[in-house]
Amino acid sequence: MPETALDTNVLLDVLLDDATHAAQSARALEEAAREGPLVIGPATLAELATVFARRSTDPANSLQAFLAESGIRATPMKEDDAVTAGTAYAAHLVKRARKSSCQTCAKTPMSCPSCGQSWRGRDRIATDFLILAHARTAGRLLTRDKGLKMKGVQILRP
């Protein structure tokens, strides 16, 4: 029975009863659960904790109850997977910089479309890369993100 790692977006569709995606994501979660165990990594757990912290007076227990009721198991991230996430994100930043950086100084200018305030791009590891790299252990990831791909991970979409 294959494990399926879960991206936060699919879980939030169901938890927050998203008008556009809830039904489709719920069906995909049920199908994945019939095929094998459902798992989440530390990045997904942290993102879910953020939602429960905003909605509950006891977020830790509420989150644990949700996971238990859903049959979802939180699993640790391997050191190798964290390195893979960082390496993949670094490659992504290089690719992104080629498309949008200044040809003179190589910096990537960004500005708010509303107020015009500018800032530098993020330089931390993106959560999506951590979630994707964690999914290598399971071999499958259920996500709505269109651009995610990594060798050794089958991407499932609702």
C-alpha positions in Angstrom: 0.0 0.0 0.0 1.6 3.3 -1.1 1.8 6.2 1.3 0.5 9.5 0.1 2.1 12.8 1.3 -0.4 15.7 1.5 0.1 19.3 0.5 -1.4 21.9 2.8 -3.6 23.3 0.0 -5.7 20.1 -0.3 -6.2 19.8 3.4 -7.2 23.5 3.7 -9.7 23.1 0.9 -11.6 20.6 3.1 -10.9 22.3 6.5 -12.0 25.7 5.3 -14.8 24.4 3.0 -13.4 26.1 -0.1 -16.2 26.8 -2.4 -14.2 26.0 -5.5 -12.1 23.0 -4.4 -13.5 21.4 -1.3 -15.5 18.6 -2.9 -12.8 17.6 -5.4 -10.1 17.7 -2.7 -12.3 15.6 -0.3 -12.8 12.9 -3.0 -9.0 12.9 -3.8 -8.2 12.5 0.0 -10.7 9.7 0.3 -9.3 7.9 -2.7 -5.7 8.3 -1.5 -6.7 7.0 2.0 -8.3 3.9 0.4 -5.0 3.2 -1.4 -2.8 3.6 1.7 -1.7 5.7 4.6 -1.8 9.6 4.5 1.2 11.5 5.8 2.3 15.1 6.3 5.7 16.5 7.0 6.9 19.3 9.3 6.2 22.1 6.7 2.6 21.0 6.2 2.2 20.5 10.0 3.4 24.0 10.6 1.1 25.5 8.0 -1.9 23.6 9.5 -0.9 24.8 13.0 -1.2 28.4 11.8 -4.8 27.8 10.7 -5.7 26.0 14.0 -4.0 28.8 16.0 -6.3 31.3 14.4 -9.4 29.2 14.9 -9.0 27.5 18.3 -8.3 28.4 21.9 -6.3 25.1 22.1 -4.6 24.8 18.7 -2.2 22.0 19.5 -5.0 19.6 20.8 -7.4 20.7 18.0 -4.8 20.0 15.3 -3.9 16.6 16.9 -7.6 15.7 17.1 -8.0 16.6 13.4 -5.1 14.5 12.4 -6.3 11.5 14.5 -9.9 11.8 13.1 -8.5 12.1 9.5 -6.1 9.2 9.9 -3.2 11.4 8.9 0.2 10.7 10.4 2.8 13.4 10.8 6.3 12.0 9.9 9.7 13.6 10.3 11.8 15.0 7.4 15.0 13.2 6.6 18.2 15.4 6.5 18.8 14.3 2.9 15.3 15.6 2.0 15.9 18.9 3.6 19.1 19.3 1.6 17.2 18.3 -1.6 14.6 21.0 -0.9 17.3 23.6 -0.4 19.1 22.6 -3.6 15.9 22.5 -5.6 14.9 25.9 -4.3 18.3 27.4 -5.1 18.0 26.1 -8.7 14.5 27.7 -8.8 15.9 31.1 -7.7 18.5 31.0 -10.4 16.0 30.1 -13.0 13.6 32.9 -11.7 16.4 35.4 -11.6 17.3 34.8 -15.3 13.8 35.7 -16.2 13.4 38.8 -14.1 16.7 40.2 -12.9 18.4 43.4 -13.8 20.9 42.9 -16.6 23.4 45.3 -15.0 23.4 44.4 -11.3 21.6 40.9 -11.5 19.3 41.9 -8.6 15.6 40.9 -8.9 13.5 44.0 -8.4 10.0 43.5 -6.9 7.4 46.0 -6.1 3.9 46.0 -4.7 1.3 46.5 -7.5 -0.9 48.6 -5.1 1.5 51.1 -3.5 4.7 50.7 -5.5 6.9 49.9 -2.5 9.8 47.7 -3.6 11.6 44.8 -1.8 14.1 42.1 -2.5 12.9 38.6 -3.2 12.7 35.9 -0.6 15.9 34.1 0.2 14.6 31.4 2.5 13.6 27.8 1.6 10.1 27.8 0.2 7.6 25.6 2.0 6.5 24.0 -1.3 10.0 22.7 -1.8 10.1 21.2 1.7 6.7 19.5 1.2 7.8 18.1 -2.2 11.1 16.8 -0.9 9.4 15.2 2.2 7.1 13.4 -0.2 10.0 11.5 -1.7 9.8 9.1 1.2 6.1 8.4 0.4 6.7 8.5 -3.3 3.5 10.3 -3.9 2.2 13.8 -3.2 -1.4 15.0 -3.4 -1.4 18.7 -4.3 -3.2 21.3 -6.3 0.0 23.1 -7.2 0.5 22.9 -10.9 4.2 23.4 -11.2 5.5 20.9 -8.7 7.7 18.1 -9.9 10.6 16.1 -8.5 12.3 12.9 -9.6 11.0 10.0 -7.6 7.7 11.7 -6.6 4.4 10.9 -8.3 2.2 14.0 -8.3 -1.5 13.4 -7.7 -4.0 16.2 -8.2 -7.7 16.4 -7.2 
